[in-house]
Amino acid sequence: MLLEINQELLYESIQLVNSRNELKKEQAAVDAGGPKQGDVDYAEEEKRANLDYNQCVSPLPLPTQTPLTKPDACAASKQT
């Protein structure tokens, strides 16, 4: 089970890094005078991606502490 959790956290962290990079590219395009896509606040979206990433890569609690808190947080961020 621990291996599955680690795989999920790794996958989620890679997805979040890719999302952050994409947001940075989009923000750079808007800063260079390109069209803005909708009402997207790139700084806020990047901040959320950073928070999600930090939750996924922070150490898991010990089994005596609230178990599965981190994977649940990552799974919840996937749904939003």
HELIX and SHEET records of a PDB file:
HELIX    1   1 LEU A    2  ASP A   31  1                                  30    
HELIX    2   2 TYR A   42  VAL A   57  1                                  16    
HELIX    3   3 THR A   69  GLN A   79  1                                  11    
END                                                                             
